[in-house]
Amino acid sequence: MYVITFANPKGGSGKTTSALLLAEQILHAQAKVAILDCDPNQNIVQWGALRTEQGRSLPFHIEPAPSEDVILEKIETLANDIDYLVIDLEGTASQIVTYAISQSDLVLIPFEPTPMEARQAARAVQLVRNAGRMLKRHIAHALLFTRVNAAFQTNDEKDVRKETTDSDIAILDTTIVRRSAFTRIFREGMLLSELLQAAQKDAEGRTKSQQERLLKPFETATENARNYAQEVVKALQSDEKAA
């Protein structure tokens, strides 16, 4: 089982959105996936509850945050049934965060590329590296830009990317773009693929320009999520070969 953890001591950095998008894409690749929701806000647990209320099935197992006393046991138990475990961590540097990182094959650190957000992301990088020192092993980790502008690269993003490159910190090439579709999956309790299917149904019988207007936001969002997930899986496999 691969364990992929999303960590950042700052709340609102895009951890939950990135985690759910990754879980869905892994699911579409015919792999078994589960999410361990360790965020006190329990947004992914609530997303699953909303689906249940609406009569939709849960596409993958969602486990609410266990206590720090049992998280290691919970991860070990889940390993018997799934191929990928996605962990959405709370926005603090707590003991449960350290435990989760210690079990991870890859830690992703999502953040919006601004100087202030970059400083918080650097704290997460240090936390991962400290955990690796305690365990005397390398814990693979990479930065993930979230909520970036779809139309152009801002000066802040350019500056942060250059500083990151100069600091020799791994960073995913794919960014999570700011898109309304990524907000709707939580508001409506749906998968990204379900939103696209609904748009396709709504586009039936319309003109070509109307169809494009309806479908493009969901098609581009889906392509973004797919490219991001493919890069994550590739990073996992590359690190496994290097080990």
C-alpha distance (Angstrom), angle and dihedral (degrees) to the residues before:
residue distance angle dihedral
M1 . . .
Y2 3.78 . .
V3 3.81 117.0 .
I4 3.80 115.5 -153.4
T5 3.78 115.7 -174.8
F6 3.80 128.7 -167.2
A7 3.79 111.7 -149.0
N8 3.77 136.3 173.9
P9 3.83 126.3 138.9
K10 3.80 89.3 -138.8
G11 3.78 119.1 81.0
G12 3.78 119.8 -133.5
S13 3.79 94.2 35.8
G14 3.81 96.1 126.8
K15 3.81 98.5 -97.0
T16 3.81 95.8 131.7
T17 3.80 95.8 45.7
S18 3.80 91.7 46.9
A19 3.80 91.2 48.4
L20 3.79 95.0 50.7
L21 3.80 94.0 44.9
L22 3.79 90.2 51.8
A23 3.81 93.2 48.1
E24 3.80 91.6 52.6
Q25 3.80 93.9 49.5
I26 3.81 91.5 48.3
L27 3.80 87.8 51.3
H28 3.82 90.7 53.2
A29 3.81 88.1 53.2
Q30 3.83 87.8 63.1
A31 3.81 95.1 -109.9
K32 3.79 125.4 131.8
V33 3.79 112.3 -110.9
A34 3.80 137.2 177.7
I35 3.80 133.0 -174.6
L36 3.78 124.8 -139.4
D37 3.81 106.1 -158.0
C38 3.81 107.2 -154.2
D39 3.79 95.1 160.7
P40 3.84 111.1 112.1
N41 3.81 88.3 -137.0
Q42 3.82 88.3 61.9
N43 3.81 92.0 -152.5
I44 3.80 94.3 160.9
V45 3.80 91.7 46.7
Q46 3.80 88.5 50.8
W47 3.81 90.0 47.7
G48 3.80 88.5 55.7
A49 3.82 91.7 46.4
L50 3.81 90.1 52.2
R51 3.80 90.3 52.9
T52 3.80 90.2 51.1
E53 3.80 91.4 49.9
Q54 3.81 89.3 51.9
G55 3.79 92.5 50.0
R56 3.80 95.3 -108.3
S57 3.77 121.3 136.1
L58 3.79 122.3 -119.3
P59 3.82 109.2 -106.6
F60 3.80 92.8 -153.0
H61 3.77 140.1 7.8
I62 3.81 114.9 -79.2
E63 3.78 118.1 -165.0
P64 3.82 121.0 -167.2
A65 3.77 119.0 -129.3
P66 3.79 112.5 -69.2
S67 3.79 120.8 -152.0
E68 3.79 119.7 -94.5
D69 3.81 87.1 -105.4
V70 3.80 94.1 65.4
I71 3.82 106.6 24.5
L72 3.81 93.8 98.6
E73 3.79 90.7 49.9
K74 3.82 90.5 47.5
I75 3.81 92.2 52.3
E76 3.79 90.6 48.6
T77 3.81 91.5 50.2
L78 3.80 93.7 49.3
A79 3.80 90.0 50.8
N80 3.80 89.4 72.4
D81 3.81 94.2 62.9
I82 3.80 110.8 30.5
D83 3.80 143.1 53.0
Y84 3.81 98.6 -145.1
L85 3.79 131.6 28.0
V86 3.80 116.6 -163.2
I87 3.82 115.1 -162.0
D88 3.80 121.1 -162.3
L89 3.82 106.7 -162.1
E90 3.77 131.5 -156.3
G91 3.79 118.9 -103.0
T92 3.80 95.9 -105.4
A93 3.79 137.8 80.4
S94 3.81 95.0 -112.2
Q95 3.80 132.6 150.0
I96 3.80 91.7 -100.2
V97 3.81 88.6 56.2
T98 3.80 91.2 52.8
Y99 3.81 91.8 48.0
A100 3.81 92.4 50.3
I101 3.79 93.0 47.5
S102 3.80 90.4 50.0
Q103 3.82 89.8 59.5
S104 3.80 95.8 45.3
D105 3.77 129.4 113.4
L106 3.80 89.4 -166.7
V107 3.79 131.9 12.4
L108 3.79 115.9 -158.6
I109 3.79 118.3 -160.8
P110 3.80 109.7 -158.4
F111 3.78 119.6 -164.9
E112 3.76 141.7 150.0
P113 3.82 106.6 -103.4
T114 3.79 101.9 -112.8
P115 3.82 126.2 120.6
M116 3.81 93.1 -109.8
E117 3.82 93.4 48.0
A118 3.81 90.1 45.6
R119 3.80 90.5 60.0
Q120 3.80 90.5 55.7
A121 3.81 90.5 47.4
A122 3.80 89.1 52.7
R123 3.81 88.4 58.0
A124 3.79 89.2 55.4
V125 3.81 91.1 49.9
Q126 3.79 89.9 52.5
L127 3.80 90.7 48.4
V128 3.81 90.9 54.2
R129 3.78 92.8 46.7
N130 3.80 92.1 48.5
A131 3.80 90.0 51.6
G132 3.79 88.7 51.2
R133 3.79 91.3 51.8
M134 3.80 91.2 52.0
L135 3.80 90.6 50.5
K136 3.80 92.9 39.9
R137 3.78 91.9 -129.3
H138 3.78 137.5 99.2
I139 3.80 114.6 -102.3
A140 3.79 108.3 -157.9
H141 3.79 112.9 -127.0
A142 3.78 138.9 167.2
L143 3.77 139.6 -179.6
L144 3.80 119.8 -114.0
F145 3.80 121.4 -159.5
T146 3.80 111.7 -139.8
R147 3.80 135.5 -173.1
V148 3.78 92.2 20.4
N149 3.78 122.6 164.8
A150 3.79 112.1 -91.6
A151 3.80 94.9 -150.9
F152 3.79 103.4 48.2
Q153 3.79 144.8 -4.5
T154 3.79 111.9 -100.5
N155 3.80 122.7 -136.3
D156 3.80 89.0 -113.2
E157 3.80 90.6 55.7
K158 3.80 91.7 48.1
D159 3.81 91.8 49.4
V160 3.81 94.6 46.1
R161 3.80 92.3 47.1
K162 3.82 91.2 50.9
E163 3.82 92.5 47.6
T164 3.79 90.3 48.2
T165 3.79 92.5 49.7
D166 3.80 90.9 48.7
S167 3.82 89.7 50.8
D168 3.82 91.9 54.6
I169 3.81 93.8 -122.5
A170 3.80 115.6 147.9
I171 3.79 114.7 -115.3
L172 3.78 129.6 -176.8
D173 3.79 114.4 -114.4
T174 3.80 90.3 -142.9
T175 3.79 116.1 76.3
I176 3.80 129.1 -160.7
V177 3.78 104.4 -116.6
R178 3.79 122.1 -144.2
R179 3.82 102.1 -103.6
S180 3.77 133.4 161.0
A181 3.81 90.2 -134.8
F182 3.82 89.8 66.0
T183 3.80 89.7 55.2
R184 3.78 93.6 46.8
I185 3.80 94.7 57.5
F186 3.80 88.6 68.4
R187 3.78 97.1 37.4
E188 3.81 92.8 51.2
G189 3.80 101.3 29.8
M190 3.79 92.7 -121.6
L191 3.76 139.2 131.5
L192 3.78 118.8 -115.3
S193 3.80 89.4 -114.3
E194 3.81 90.4 54.2
L195 3.79 91.2 53.1
L196 3.81 89.0 51.9
Q197 3.80 91.6 49.1
A198 3.81 90.7 50.6
A199 3.80 90.1 50.5
Q200 3.81 91.1 49.1
K201 3.78 90.2 53.0
D202 3.80 91.1 48.3
A203 3.82 89.9 50.1
E204 3.79 94.2 56.7
G205 3.80 112.5 117.9
R206 3.79 94.3 10.3
T207 3.79 128.6 119.0
K208 3.78 120.0 -86.6
S209 3.81 92.7 -106.9
Q210 3.80 91.2 49.2
Q211 3.80 91.0 49.0
E212 3.79 91.1 50.8
R213 3.80 91.6 49.4
L214 3.81 91.4 50.9
L215 3.78 98.3 42.1
K216 3.81 105.1 36.4
P217 3.85 97.3 74.6
F218 3.81 91.0 54.5
E219 3.80 95.8 39.5
T220 3.80 92.6 52.3
A221 3.81 91.4 45.0
T222 3.80 90.1 50.8
E223 3.80 91.9 48.9
N224 3.81 89.6 50.0
A225 3.82 92.0 51.3
R226 3.81 92.8 45.4
N227 3.82 94.1 50.2
Y228 3.79 90.8 47.5
A229 3.81 93.3 50.0
Q230 3.80 92.6 47.0
E231 3.79 90.4 53.7
V232 3.81 91.6 49.2
V233 3.81 92.5 51.4
K234 3.81 90.4 46.2
A235 3.81 89.9 51.7
L236 3.80 90.1 51.8
Q237 3.78 92.7 50.4
S238 3.82 93.2 45.4
D239 3.79 91.8 51.7
E240 3.82 90.6 48.1
K241 3.81 91.0 53.6
A242 3.81 91.1 46.9
A243 3.80 90.2 52.6
